[in-house]
């Protein structure tokens, strides 16, 4: 995230269901925008926009 520019979107791939709670909370604490989460059979795709 440090090297990203404002407005860029990060795709995070995870296999831990905890991302559904952890990433939105992290976005609030870091002033980034949680765009959503897609659950797939073996992983989660999480989208975050750097503000």
mmCIF entry with sequence, helices, sheets and N, C-alpha, C, O atoms, coordinates in Angstrom:
data_MODEL
# 
_entry.id   MODEL 
# 
_entity.id                         1 
_entity.type                       polymer 
_entity.pdbx_number_of_molecules   1 
# 
_entity_poly.entity_id                      1 
_entity_poly.type                           'polypeptide(L)' 
_entity_poly.nstd_linkage                   no 
_entity_poly.nstd_monomer                   no 
_entity_poly.pdbx_seq_one_letter_code       
;(UNK)(UNK)(UNK)(UNK)(UNK)(UNK)(UNK)(UNK)(UNK)(UNK)(UNK)(UNK)(UNK)(UNK)(UNK)(UNK)
(UNK)(UNK)(UNK)(UNK)(UNK)(UNK)(UNK)(UNK)(UNK)(UNK)(UNK)(UNK)(UNK)(UNK)(UNK)(UNK)
(UNK)(UNK)(UNK)(UNK)(UNK)(UNK)(UNK)(UNK)(UNK)(UNK)(UNK)(UNK)(UNK)(UNK)(UNK)(UNK)
(UNK)(UNK)(UNK)
;
_entity_poly.pdbx_seq_one_letter_code_can   XXXXXXXXXXXXXXXXXXXXXXXXXXXXXXXXXXXXXXXXXXXXXXXXXXX 
_entity_poly.pdbx_strand_id                 A 
# 
loop_
_entity_poly_seq.entity_id 
_entity_poly_seq.num 
_entity_poly_seq.mon_id 
_entity_poly_seq.hetero 
1 1  UNK n 
1 2  UNK n 
1 3  UNK n 
1 4  UNK n 
1 5  UNK n 
1 6  UNK n 
1 7  UNK n 
1 8  UNK n 
1 9  UNK n 
1 10 UNK n 
1 11 UNK n 
1 12 UNK n 
1 13 UNK n 
1 14 UNK n 
1 15 UNK n 
1 16 UNK n 
1 17 UNK n 
1 18 UNK n 
1 19 UNK n 
1 20 UNK n 
1 21 UNK n 
1 22 UNK n 
1 23 UNK n 
1 24 UNK n 
1 25 UNK n 
1 26 UNK n 
1 27 UNK n 
1 28 UNK n 
1 29 UNK n 
1 30 UNK n 
1 31 UNK n 
1 32 UNK n 
1 33 UNK n 
1 34 UNK n 
1 35 UNK n 
1 36 UNK n 
1 37 UNK n 
1 38 UNK n 
1 39 UNK n 
1 40 UNK n 
1 41 UNK n 
1 42 UNK n 
1 43 UNK n 
1 44 UNK n 
1 45 UNK n 
1 46 UNK n 
1 47 UNK n 
1 48 UNK n 
1 49 UNK n 
1 50 UNK n 
1 51 UNK n 
# 
_struct_asym.id          A 
_struct_asym.entity_id   1 
# 
_struct_conf.conf_type_id            HELX_P 
_struct_conf.id                      HELX_P1 
_struct_conf.pdbx_PDB_helix_id       AA1 
_struct_conf.beg_label_comp_id       UNK 
_struct_conf.beg_label_asym_id       A 
_struct_conf.beg_label_seq_id        19 
_struct_conf.pdbx_beg_PDB_ins_code   ? 
_struct_conf.end_label_comp_id       UNK 
_struct_conf.end_label_asym_id       A 
_struct_conf.end_label_seq_id        30 
_struct_conf.pdbx_end_PDB_ins_code   ? 
_struct_conf.beg_auth_comp_id        UNK 
_struct_conf.beg_auth_asym_id        A 
_struct_conf.beg_auth_seq_id         19 
_struct_conf.end_auth_comp_id        UNK 
_struct_conf.end_auth_asym_id        A 
_struct_conf.end_auth_seq_id         30 
_struct_conf.pdbx_PDB_helix_class    1 
_struct_conf.details                 ? 
_struct_conf.pdbx_PDB_helix_length   12 
# 
_struct_conf_type.id          HELX_P 
_struct_conf_type.criteria    ? 
_struct_conf_type.reference   ? 
# 
_struct_sheet.id               AA1 
_struct_sheet.type             ? 
_struct_sheet.number_strands   3 
_struct_sheet.details          ? 
# 
loop_
_struct_sheet_order.sheet_id 
_struct_sheet_order.range_id_1 
_struct_sheet_order.range_id_2 
_struct_sheet_order.offset 
_struct_sheet_order.sense 
AA1 1 2 ? anti-parallel 
AA1 2 3 ? anti-parallel 
# 
loop_
_struct_sheet_range.sheet_id 
_struct_sheet_range.id 
_struct_sheet_range.beg_label_comp_id 
_struct_sheet_range.beg_label_asym_id 
_struct_sheet_range.beg_label_seq_id 
_struct_sheet_range.pdbx_beg_PDB_ins_code 
_struct_sheet_range.end_label_comp_id 
_struct_sheet_range.end_label_asym_id 
_struct_sheet_range.end_label_seq_id 
_struct_sheet_range.pdbx_end_PDB_ins_code 
_struct_sheet_range.beg_auth_comp_id 
_struct_sheet_range.beg_auth_asym_id 
_struct_sheet_range.beg_auth_seq_id 
_struct_sheet_range.end_auth_comp_id 
_struct_sheet_range.end_auth_asym_id 
_struct_sheet_range.end_auth_seq_id 
AA1 1 UNK A 9  ? UNK A 14 ? UNK A 9  UNK A 14 
AA1 2 UNK A 44 ? UNK A 49 ? UNK A 44 UNK A 49 
AA1 3 UNK A 33 ? UNK A 39 ? UNK A 33 UNK A 39 
# 
loop_
_atom_site.group_PDB 
_atom_site.id 
_atom_site.type_symbol 
_atom_site.label_atom_id 
_atom_site.label_alt_id 
_atom_site.label_comp_id 
_atom_site.label_asym_id 
_atom_site.label_entity_id 
_atom_site.label_seq_id 
_atom_site.pdbx_PDB_ins_code 
_atom_site.Cartn_x 
_atom_site.Cartn_y 
_atom_site.Cartn_z 
_atom_site.occupancy 
_atom_site.B_iso_or_equiv 
_atom_site.pdbx_formal_charge 
_atom_site.auth_seq_id 
_atom_site.auth_comp_id 
_atom_site.auth_asym_id 
_atom_site.auth_atom_id 
_atom_site.pdbx_PDB_model_num 
ATOM 1   N N  . UNK A 1 1  ? 0.818   -1.185  0.000  1.00 0.00 ? 1  UNK A N  1 
ATOM 2   C CA . UNK A 1 1  ? 0.000   0.000   0.000  1.00 0.00 ? 1  UNK A CA 1 
ATOM 3   C C  . UNK A 1 1  ? 0.870   1.260   0.000  1.00 0.00 ? 1  UNK A C  1 
ATOM 4   O O  . UNK A 1 1  ? 0.485   2.271   -0.588 1.00 0.00 ? 1  UNK A O  1 
ATOM 5   N N  . UNK A 1 2  ? 2.009   1.214   0.636  1.00 0.00 ? 2  UNK A N  1 
ATOM 6   C CA . UNK A 1 2  ? 2.848   2.420   0.712  1.00 0.00 ? 2  UNK A CA 1 
ATOM 7   C C  . UNK A 1 2  ? 3.270   2.920   -0.658 1.00 0.00 ? 2  UNK A C  1 
ATOM 8   O O  . UNK A 1 2  ? 3.357   4.128   -0.879 1.00 0.00 ? 2  UNK A O  1 
ATOM 9   N N  . UNK A 1 3  ? 3.531   2.015   -1.567 1.00 0.00 ? 3  UNK A N  1 
ATOM 10  C CA . UNK A 1 3  ? 4.006   2.431   -2.883 1.00 0.00 ? 3  UNK A CA 1 
ATOM 11  C C  . UNK A 1 3  ? 2.865   2.740   -3.852 1.00 0.00 ? 3  UNK A C  1 
ATOM 12  O O  . UNK A 1 3  ? 3.107   3.204   -4.966 1.00 0.00 ? 3  UNK A O  1 
ATOM 13  N N  . UNK A 1 4  ? 1.636   2.487   -3.437 1.00 0.00 ? 4  UNK A N  1 
ATOM 14  C CA . UNK A 1 4  ? 0.488   2.744   -4.301 1.00 0.00 ? 4  UNK A CA 1 
ATOM 15  C C  . UNK A 1 4  ? 0.115   4.215   -4.286 1.00 0.00 ? 4  UNK A C  1 
ATOM 16  O O  . UNK A 1 4  ? 0.355   4.923   -3.308 1.00 0.00 ? 4  UNK A O  1 
ATOM 17  N N  . UNK A 1 5  ? -0.477  4.665   -5.384 1.00 0.00 ? 5  UNK A N  1 
ATOM 18  C CA . UNK A 1 5  ? -0.953  6.044   -5.483 1.00 0.00 ? 5  UNK A CA 1 
ATOM 19  C C  . UNK A 1 5  ? -2.435  6.097   -5.112 1.00 0.00 ? 5  UNK A C  1 
ATOM 20  O O  . UNK A 1 5  ? -3.154  5.106   -5.239 1.00 0.00 ? 5  UNK A O  1 
ATOM 21  N N  . UNK A 1 6  ? -2.874  7.251   -4.659 1.00 0.00 ? 6  UNK A N  1 
ATOM 22  C CA . UNK A 1 6  ? -4.284  7.429   -4.308 1.00 0.00 ? 6  UNK A CA 1 
ATOM 23  C C  . UNK A 1 6  ? -5.161  7.077   -5.504 1.00 0.00 ? 6  UNK A C  1 
ATOM 24  O O  . UNK A 1 6  ? -4.890  7.482   -6.635 1.00 0.00 ? 6  UNK A O  1 
ATOM 25  N N  . UNK A 1 7  ? -6.208  6.323   -5.232 1.00 0.00 ? 7  UNK A N  1 
ATOM 26  C CA . UNK A 1 7  ? -7.132  5.910   -6.272 1.00 0.00 ? 7  UNK A CA 1 
ATOM 27  C C  . UNK A 1 7  ? -6.862  4.526   -6.827 1.00 0.00 ? 7  UNK A C  1 
ATOM 28  O O  . UNK A 1 7  ? -7.741  3.919   -7.438 1.00 0.00 ? 7  UNK A O  1 
ATOM 29  N N  . UNK A 1 8  ? -5.651  4.020   -6.621 1.00 0.00 ? 8  UNK A N  1 
ATOM 30  C CA . UNK A 1 8  ? -5.343  2.671   -7.103 1.00 0.00 ? 8  UNK A CA 1 
ATOM 31  C C  . UNK A 1 8  ? -6.058  1.635   -6.247 1.00 0.00 ? 8  UNK A C  1 
ATOM 32  O O  . UNK A 1 8  ? -6.351  1.871   -5.075 1.00 0.00 ? 8  UNK A O  1 
ATOM 33  N N  . UNK A 1 9  ? -6.336  0.478   -6.857 1.00 0.00 ? 9  UNK A N  1 
ATOM 34  C CA . UNK A 1 9  ? -7.082  -0.572  -6.172 1.00 0.00 ? 9  UNK A CA 1 
ATOM 35  C C  . UNK A 1 9  ? -6.173  -1.774  -5.945 1.00 0.00 ? 9  UNK A C  1 
ATOM 36  O O  . UNK A 1 9  ? -5.480  -2.241  -6.849 1.00 0.00 ? 9  UNK A O  1 
ATOM 37  N N  . UNK A 1 10 ? -6.199  -2.253  -4.716 1.00 0.00 ? 10 UNK A N  1 
ATOM 38  C CA . UNK A 1 10 ? -5.433  -3.429  -4.314 1.00 0.00 ? 10 UNK A CA 1 
ATOM 39  C C  . UNK A 1 10 ? -6.350  -4.637  -4.344 1.00 0.00 ? 10 UNK A C  1 
ATOM 40  O O  . UNK A 1 10 ? -7.468  -4.581  -3.832 1.00 0.00 ? 10 UNK A O  1 
ATOM 41  N N  . UNK A 1 11 ? -5.890  -5.722  -4.936 1.00 0.00 ? 11 UNK A N  1 
ATOM 42  C CA . UNK A 1 11 ? -6.575  -7.005  -4.877 1.00 0.00 ? 11 UNK A CA 1 
ATOM 43  C C  . UNK A 1 11 ? -5.791  -7.875  -3.912 1.00 0.00 ? 11 UNK A C  1 
ATOM 44  O O  . UNK A 1 11 ? -4.616  -8.166  -4.139 1.00 0.00 ? 11 UNK A O  1 
ATOM 45  N N  . UNK A 1 12 ? -6.439  -8.288  -2.840 1.00 0.00 ? 12 UNK A N  1 
ATOM 46  C CA . UNK A 1 12 ? -5.825  -9.142  -1.835 1.00 0.00 ? 12 UNK A CA 1 
ATOM 47  C C  . UNK A 1 12 ? -6.447  -10.522 -1.952 1.00 0.00 ? 12 UNK A C  1 
ATOM 48  O O  . UNK A 1 12 ? -7.671  -10.657 -1.924 1.00 0.00 ? 12 UNK A O  1 
ATOM 49  N N  . UNK A 1 13 ? -5.618  -11.543 -2.083 1.00 0.00 ? 13 UNK A N  1 
ATOM 50  C CA . UNK A 1 13 ? -6.082  -12.924 -2.116 1.00 0.00 ? 13 UNK A CA 1 
ATOM 51  C C  . UNK A 1 13 ? -5.772  -13.557 -0.771 1.00 0.00 ? 13 UNK A C  1 
ATOM 52  O O  . UNK A 1 13 ? -4.650  -13.457 -0.275 1.00 0.00 ? 13 UNK A O  1 
ATOM 53  N N  . UNK A 1 14 ? -6.773  -14.213 -0.180 1.00 0.00 ? 14 UNK A N  1 
ATOM 54  C CA . UNK A 1 14 ? -6.584  -14.800 1.142  1.00 0.00 ? 14 UNK A CA 1 
ATOM 55  C C  . UNK A 1 14 ? -7.349  -16.111 1.251  1.00 0.00 ? 14 UNK A C  1 
ATOM 56  O O  . UNK A 1 14 ? -8.345  -16.324 0.559  1.00 0.00 ? 14 UNK A O  1 
ATOM 57  N N  . UNK A 1 15 ? -6.872  -16.982 2.124  1.00 0.00 ? 15 UNK A N  1 
ATOM 58  C CA . UNK A 1 15 ? -7.575  -18.235 2.370  1.00 0.00 ? 15 UNK A CA 1 
ATOM 59  C C  . UNK A 1 15 ? -8.123  -18.294 3.797  1.00 0.00 ? 15 UNK A C  1 
ATOM 60  O O  . UNK A 1 15 ? -8.589  -19.343 4.241  1.00 0.00 ? 15 UNK A O  1 
ATOM 61  N N  . UNK A 1 16 ? -8.069  -17.196 4.498  1.00 0.00 ? 16 UNK A N  1 
ATOM 62  C CA . UNK A 1 16 ? -8.535  -17.104 5.879  1.00 0.00 ? 16 UNK A CA 1 
ATOM 63  C C  . UNK A 1 16 ? -9.834  -16.299 5.930  1.00 0.00 ? 16 UNK A C  1 
ATOM 64  O O  . UNK A 1 16 ? -9.867  -15.146 5.499  1.00 0.00 ? 16 UNK A O  1 
ATOM 65  N N  . UNK A 1 17 ? -10.888 -16.894 6.449  1.00 0.00 ? 17 UNK A N  1 
ATOM 66  C CA . UNK A 1 17 ? -12.192 -16.229 6.521  1.00 0.00 ? 17 UNK A CA 1 
ATOM 67  C C  . UNK A 1 17 ? -12.148 -14.951 7.362  1.00 0.00 ? 17 UNK A C  1 
ATOM 68  O O  . UNK A 1 17 ? -13.049 -14.118 7.262  1.00 0.00 ? 17 UNK A O  1 
ATOM 69  N N  . UNK A 1 18 ? -11.121 -14.788 8.182  1.00 0.00 ? 18 UNK A N  1 
ATOM 70  C CA . UNK A 1 18 ? -10.991 -13.602 9.015  1.00 0.00 ? 18 UNK A CA 1 
ATOM 71  C C  . UNK A 1 18 ? -10.873 -12.307 8.235  1.00 0.00 ? 18 UNK A C  1 
ATOM 72  O O  . UNK A 1 18 ? -11.100 -11.231 8.789  1.00 0.00 ? 18 UNK A O  1 
ATOM 73  N N  . UNK A 1 19 ? -10.522 -12.388 6.958  1.00 0.00 ? 19 UNK A N  1 
ATOM 74  C CA . UNK A 1 19 ? -10.398 -11.167 6.160  1.00 0.00 ? 19 UNK A CA 1 
ATOM 75  C C  . UNK A 1 19 ? -11.734 -10.429 6.049  1.00 0.00 ? 19 UNK A C  1 
ATOM 76  O O  . UNK A 1 19 ? -11.761 -9.215  5.848  1.00 0.00 ? 19 UNK A O  1 
ATOM 77  N N  . UNK A 1 20 ? -12.835 -11.162 6.181  1.00 0.00 ? 20 UNK A N  1 
ATOM 78  C CA . UNK A 1 20 ? -14.161 -10.540 6.071  1.00 0.00 ? 20 UNK A CA 1 
ATOM 79  C C  . UNK A 1 20 ? -14.403 -9.515  7.172  1.00 0.00 ? 20 UNK A C  1 
ATOM 80  O O  . UNK A 1 20 ? -15.192 -8.588  6.995  1.00 0.00 ? 20 UNK A O  1 
ATOM 81  N N  . UNK A 1 21 ? -13.737 -9.676  8.293  1.00 0.00 ? 21 UNK A N  1 
ATOM 82  C CA . UNK A 1 21 ? -13.844 -8.732  9.413  1.00 0.00 ? 21 UNK A CA 1 
ATOM 83  C C  . UNK A 1 21 ? -12.604 -7.853  9.498  1.00 0.00 ? 21 UNK A C  1 
ATOM 84  O O  . UNK A 1 21 ? -12.702 -6.644  9.706  1.00 0.00 ? 21 UNK A O  1 
ATOM 85  N N  . UNK A 1 22 ? -11.447 -8.465  9.336  1.00 0.00 ? 22 UNK A N  1 
ATOM 86  C CA . UNK A 1 22 ? -10.183 -7.751  9.539  1.00 0.00 ? 22 UNK A CA 1 
ATOM 87  C C  . UNK A 1 22 ? -9.934  -6.645  8.526  1.00 0.00 ? 22 UNK A C  1 
ATOM 88  O O  . UNK A 1 22 ? -9.523  -5.549  8.906  1.00 0.00 ? 22 UNK A O  1 
ATOM 89  N N  . UNK A 1 23 ? -10.172 -6.904  7.254  1.00 0.00 ? 23 UNK A N  1 
ATOM 90  C CA . UNK A 1 23 ? -9.845  -5.907  6.239  1.00 0.00 ? 23 UNK A CA 1 
ATOM 91  C C  . UNK A 1 23 ? -10.766 -4.687  6.314  1.00 0.00 ? 23 UNK A C  1 
ATOM 92  O O  . UNK A 1 23 ? -10.264 -3.566  6.237  1.00 0.00 ? 23 UNK A O  1 
ATOM 93  N N  . UNK A 1 24 ? -12.080 -4.843  6.459  1.00 0.00 ? 24 UNK A N  1 
ATOM 94  C CA . UNK A 1 24 ? -12.904 -3.633  6.628  1.00 0.00 ? 24 UNK A CA 1 
ATOM 95  C C  . UNK A 1 24 ? -12.486 -2.796  7.848  1.00 0.00 ? 24 UNK A C  1 
ATOM 96  O O  . UNK A 1 24 ? -12.474 -1.567  7.787  1.00 0.00 ? 24 UNK A O  1 
ATOM 97  N N  . UNK A 1 25 ? -12.147 -3.465  8.943  1.00 0.00 ? 25 UNK A N  1 
ATOM 98  C CA . UNK A 1 25 ? -11.696 -2.745  10.141 1.00 0.00 ? 25 UNK A CA 1 
ATOM 99  C C  . UNK A 1 25 ? -10.372 -2.038  9.873  1.00 0.00 ? 25 UNK A C  1 
ATOM 100 O O  . UNK A 1 25 ? -10.178 -0.899  10.299 1.00 0.00 ? 25 UNK A O  1 
ATOM 101 N N  . UNK A 1 26 ? -9.465  -2.704  9.174  1.00 0.00 ? 26 UNK A N  1 
ATOM 102 C CA . UNK A 1 26 ? -8.170  -2.101  8.834  1.00 0.00 ? 26 UNK A CA 1 
ATOM 103 C C  . UNK A 1 26 ? -8.377  -0.878  7.946  1.00 0.00 ? 26 UNK A C  1 
ATOM 104 O O  . UNK A 1 26 ? -7.707  0.140   8.115  1.00 0.00 ? 26 UNK A O  1 
ATOM 105 N N  . UNK A 1 27 ? -9.315  -0.987  6.993  1.00 0.00 ? 27 UNK A N  1 
ATOM 106 C CA . UNK A 1 27 ? -9.587  0.150   6.106  1.00 0.00 ? 27 UNK A CA 1 
ATOM 107 C C  . UNK A 1 27 ? -10.070 1.366   6.897  1.00 0.00 ? 27 UNK A C  1 
ATOM 108 O O  . UNK A 1 27 ? -9.669  2.495   6.616  1.00 0.00 ? 27 UNK A O  1 
ATOM 109 N N  . UNK A 1 28 ? -10.914 1.134   7.866  1.00 0.00 ? 28 UNK A N  1 
ATOM 110 C CA . UNK A 1 28 ? -11.389 2.247   8.703  1.00 0.00 ? 28 UNK A CA 1 
ATOM 111 C C  . UNK A 1 28 ? -10.223 2.871   9.453  1.00 0.00 ? 28 UNK A C  1 
ATOM 112 O O  . UNK A 1 28 ? -10.105 4.095   9.505  1.00 0.00 ? 28 UNK A O  1 
ATOM 113 N N  . UNK A 1 29 ? -9.366  2.052   10.029 1.00 0.00 ? 29 UNK A N  1 
ATOM 114 C CA . UNK A 1 29 ? -8.267  2.583   10.846 1.00 0.00 ? 29 UNK A CA 1 
ATOM 115 C C  . UNK A 1 29 ? -7.174  3.252   10.016 1.00 0.00 ? 29 UNK A C  1 
ATOM 116 O O  . UNK A 1 29 ? -6.411  4.061   10.543 1.00 0.00 ? 29 UNK A O  1 
ATOM 117 N N  . UNK A 1 30 ? -7.088  2.925   8.728  1.00 0.00 ? 30 UNK A N  1 
ATOM 118 C CA . UNK A 1 30 ? -6.044  3.498   7.876  1.00 0.00 ? 30 UNK A CA 1 
ATOM 119 C C  . UNK A 1 30 ? -6.590  4.490   6.846  1.00 0.00 ? 30 UNK A C  1 
ATOM 120 O O  . UNK A 1 30 ? -5.840  4.994   6.010  1.00 0.00 ? 30 UNK A O  1 
ATOM 121 N N  . UNK A 1 31 ? -7.880  4.766   6.904  1.00 0.00 ? 31 UNK A N  1 
ATOM 122 C CA . UNK A 1 31 ? -8.534  5.700   5.983  1.00 0.00 ? 31 UNK A CA 1 
ATOM 123 C C  . UNK A 1 31 ? -8.408  5.261   4.523  1.00 0.00 ? 31 UNK A C  1 
ATOM 124 O O  . UNK A 1 31 ? -8.148  6.078   3.640  1.00 0.00 ? 31 UNK A O  1 
ATOM 125 N N  . UNK A 1 32 ? -8.593  3.976   4.286  1.00 0.00 ? 32 UNK A N  1 
ATOM 126 C CA . UNK A 1 32 ? -8.686  3.450   2.941  1.00 0.00 ? 32 UNK A CA 1 
ATOM 127 C C  . UNK A 1 32 ? -10.112 2.981   2.719  1.00 0.00 ? 32 UNK A C  1 
ATOM 128 O O  . UNK A 1 32 ? -10.881 2.860   3.673  1.00 0.00 ? 32 UNK A O  1 
ATOM 129 N N  . UNK A 1 33 ? -10.475 2.715   1.468  1.00 0.00 ? 33 UNK A N  1 
ATOM 130 C CA . UNK A 1 33 ? -11.859 2.364   1.154  1.00 0.00 ? 33 UNK A CA 1 
ATOM 131 C C  . UNK A 1 33 ? -11.996 0.869   0.865  1.00 0.00 ? 33 UNK A C  1 
ATOM 132 O O  . UNK A 1 33 ? -11.389 0.351   -0.073 1.00 0.00 ? 33 UNK A O  1 
ATOM 133 N N  . UNK A 1 34 ? -12.790 0.189   1.672  1.00 0.00 ? 34 UNK A N  1 
ATOM 134 C CA . UNK A 1 34 ? -13.101 -1.214  1.444  1.00 0.00 ? 34 UNK A CA 1 
ATOM 135 C C  . UNK A 1 34 ? -14.134 -1.278  0.331  1.00 0.00 ? 34 UNK A C  1 
ATOM 136 O O  . UNK A 1 34 ? -15.232 -0.741  0.472  1.00 0.00 ? 34 UNK A O  1 
ATOM 137 N N  . UNK A 1 35 ? -13.790 -1.934  -0.778 1.00 0.00 ? 35 UNK A N  1 
ATOM 138 C CA . UNK A 1 35 ? -14.690 -1.997  -1.924 1.00 0.00 ? 35 UNK A CA 1 
ATOM 139 C C  . UNK A 1 35 ? -15.536 -3.255  -1.949 1.00 0.00 ? 35 UNK A C  1 
ATOM 140 O O  . UNK A 1 35 ? -16.614 -3.268  -2.544 1.00 0.00 ? 35 UNK A O  1 
ATOM 141 N N  . UNK A 1 36 ? -15.066 -4.296  -1.320 1.00 0.00 ? 36 UNK A N  1 
ATOM 142 C CA . UNK A 1 36 ? -15.860 -5.510  -1.283 1.00 0.00 ? 36 UNK A CA 1 
ATOM 143 C C  . UNK A 1 36 ? -15.019 -6.761  -1.212 1.00 0.00 ? 36 UNK A C  1 
ATOM 144 O O  . UNK A 1 36 ? -13.790 -6.734  -1.271 1.00 0.00 ? 36 UNK A O  1 
ATOM 145 N N  . UNK A 1 37 ? -15.744 -7.868  -1.081 1.00 0.00 ? 37 UNK A N  1 
ATOM 146 C CA . UNK A 1 37 ? -15.119 -9.166  -0.913 1.00 0.00 ? 37 UNK A CA 1 
ATOM 147 C C  . UNK A 1 37 ? -15.903 -10.188 -1.733 1.00 0.00 ? 37 UNK A C  1 
ATOM 148 O O  . UNK A 1 37 ? -17.134 -10.204 -1.700 1.00 0.00 ? 37 UNK A O  1 
ATOM 149 N N  . UNK A 1 38 ? -15.199 -11.025 -2.456 1.00 0.00 ? 38 UNK A N  1 
ATOM 150 C CA . UNK A 1 38 ? -15.821 -12.120 -3.190 1.00 0.00 ? 38 UNK A CA 1 
ATOM 151 C C  . UNK A 1 38 ? -15.309 -13.431 -2.611 1.00 0.00 ? 38 UNK A C  1 
ATOM 152 O O  . UNK A 1 38 ? -14.100 -13.652 -2.533 1.00 0.00 ? 38 UNK A O  1 
ATOM 153 N N  . UNK A 1 39 ? -16.231 -14.299 -2.207 1.00 0.00 ? 39 UNK A N  1 
ATOM 154 C CA . UNK A 1 39 ? -15.842 -15.602 -1.678 1.00 0.00 ? 39 UNK A CA 1 
ATOM 155 C C  . UNK A 1 39 ? -15.864 -16.612 -2.816 1.00 0.00 ? 39 UNK A C  1 
ATOM 156 O O  . UNK A 1 39 ? -16.870 -16.773 -3.507 1.00 0.00 ? 39 UNK A O  1 
ATOM 157 N N  . UNK A 1 40 ? -14.746 -17.282 -2.993 1.00 0.00 ? 40 UNK A N  1 
ATOM 158 C CA . UNK A 1 40 ? -14.623 -18.331 -3.993 1.00 0.00 ? 40 UNK A CA 1 
ATOM 159 C C  . UNK A 1 40 ? -14.407 -19.648 -3.256 1.00 0.00 ? 40 UNK A C  1 
ATOM 160 O O  . UNK A 1 40 ? -14.189 -19.641 -2.044 1.00 0.00 ? 40 UNK A O  1 
ATOM 161 N N  . UNK A 1 41 ? -14.463 -20.765 -3.950 1.00 0.00 ? 41 UNK A N  1 
ATOM 162 C CA . UNK A 1 41 ? -14.348 -22.055 -3.260 1.00 0.00 ? 41 UNK A CA 1 
ATOM 163 C C  . UNK A 1 41 ? -13.114 -22.201 -2.357 1.00 0.00 ? 41 UNK A C  1 
ATOM 164 O O  . UNK A 1 41 ? -13.205 -22.771 -1.270 1.00 0.00 ? 41 UNK A O  1 
ATOM 165 N N  . UNK A 1 42 ? -11.985 -21.695 -2.799 1.00 0.00 ? 42 UNK A N  1 
ATOM 166 C CA . UNK A 1 42 ? -10.758 -21.890 -2.012 1.00 0.00 ? 42 UNK A CA 1 
ATOM 167 C C  . UNK A 1 42 ? -10.102 -20.610 -1.535 1.00 0.00 ? 42 UNK A C  1 
ATOM 168 O O  . UNK A 1 42 ? -9.060  -20.657 -0.881 1.00 0.00 ? 42 UNK A O  1 
ATOM 169 N N  . UNK A 1 43 ? -10.696 -19.466 -1.851 1.00 0.00 ? 43 UNK A N  1 
ATOM 170 C CA . UNK A 1 43 ? -10.065 -18.214 -1.440 1.00 0.00 ? 43 UNK A CA 1 
ATOM 171 C C  . UNK A 1 43 ? -11.073 -17.078 -1.410 1.00 0.00 ? 43 UNK A C  1 
ATOM 172 O O  . UNK A 1 43 ? -12.211 -17.201 -1.865 1.00 0.00 ? 43 UNK A O  1 
ATOM 173 N N  . UNK A 1 44 ? -10.614 -15.983 -0.863 1.00 0.00 ? 44 UNK A N  1 
ATOM 174 C CA . UNK A 1 44 ? -11.366 -14.733 -0.837 1.00 0.00 ? 44 UNK A CA 1 
ATOM 175 C C  . UNK A 1 44 ? -10.608 -13.714 -1.680 1.00 0.00 ? 44 UNK A C  1 
ATOM 176 O O  . UNK A 1 44 ? -9.380  -13.645 -1.638 1.00 0.00 ? 44 UNK A O  1 
ATOM 177 N N  . UNK A 1 45 ? -11.349 -12.936 -2.436 1.00 0.00 ? 45 UNK A N  1 
ATOM 178 C CA . UNK A 1 45 ? -10.774 -11.807 -3.172 1.00 0.00 ? 45 UNK A CA 1 
ATOM 179 C C  . UNK A 1 45 ? -11.303 -10.550 -2.496 1.00 0.00 ? 45 UNK A C  1 
ATOM 180 O O  . UNK A 1 45 ? -12.512 -10.334 -2.414 1.00 0.00 ? 45 UNK A O  1 
ATOM 181 N N  . UNK A 1 46 ? -10.387 -9.731  -2.020 1.00 0.00 ? 46 UNK A N  1 
ATOM 182 C CA . UNK A 1 46 ? -10.752 -8.521  -1.293 1.00 0.00 ? 46 UNK A CA 1 
ATOM 183 C C  . UNK A 1 46 ? -10.220 -7.326  -2.073 1.00 0.00 ? 46 UNK A C  1 
ATOM 184 O O  . UNK A 1 46 ? -9.073  -7.323  -2.519 1.00 0.00 ? 46 UNK A O  1 
ATOM 185 N N  . UNK A 1 47 ? -11.058 -6.320  -2.229 1.00 0.00 ? 47 UNK A N  1 
ATOM 186 C CA . UNK A 1 47 ? -10.693 -5.125  -3.004 1.00 0.00 ? 47 UNK A CA 1 
ATOM 187 C C  . UNK A 1 47 ? -10.670 -3.910  -2.082 1.00 0.00 ? 47 UNK A C  1 
ATOM 188 O O  . UNK A 1 47 ? -11.615 -3.651  -1.337 1.00 0.00 ? 47 UNK A O  1 
ATOM 189 N N  . UNK A 1 48 ? -9.563  -3.173  -2.156 1.00 0.00 ? 48 UNK A N  1 
ATOM 190 C CA . UNK A 1 48 ? -9.356  -1.990  -1.319 1.00 0.00 ? 48 UNK A CA 1 
ATOM 191 C C  . UNK A 1 48 ? -8.824  -0.868  -2.203 1.00 0.00 ? 48 UNK A C  1 
ATOM 192 O O  . UNK A 1 48 ? -7.887  -1.069  -2.976 1.00 0.00 ? 48 UNK A O  1 
ATOM 193 N N  . UNK A 1 49 ? -9.430  0.323   -2.085 1.00 0.00 ? 49 UNK A N  1 
ATOM 194 C CA . UNK A 1 49 ? -8.936  1.492   -2.814 1.00 0.00 ? 49 UNK A CA 1 
ATOM 195 C C  . UNK A 1 49 ? -8.116  2.354   -1.872 1.00 0.00 ? 49 UNK A C  1 
ATOM 196 O O  . UNK A 1 49 ? -8.555  2.693   -0.773 1.00 0.00 ? 49 UNK A O  1 
ATOM 197 N N  . UNK A 1 50 ? -6.923  2.701   -2.318 1.00 0.00 ? 50 UNK A N  1 
ATOM 198 C CA . UNK A 1 50 ? -6.077  3.594   -1.525 1.00 0.00 ? 50 UNK A CA 1 
ATOM 199 C C  . UNK A 1 50 ? -6.608  5.012   -1.657 1.00 0.00 ? 50 UNK A C  1 
ATOM 200 O O  . UNK A 1 50 ? -6.823  5.506   -2.763 1.00 0.00 ? 50 UNK A O  1 
ATOM 201 N N  . UNK A 1 51 ? -6.816  5.655   -0.528 1.00 0.00 ? 51 UNK A N  1 
ATOM 202 C CA . UNK A 1 51 ? -7.296  7.040   -0.531 1.00 0.00 ? 51 UNK A CA 1 
ATOM 203 C C  . UNK A 1 51 ? -6.179  8.002   -0.181 1.00 0.00 ? 51 UNK A C  1 
ATOM 204 O O  . UNK A 1 51 ? -6.398  9.212   -0.135 1.00 0.00 ? 51 UNK A O  1 
# 
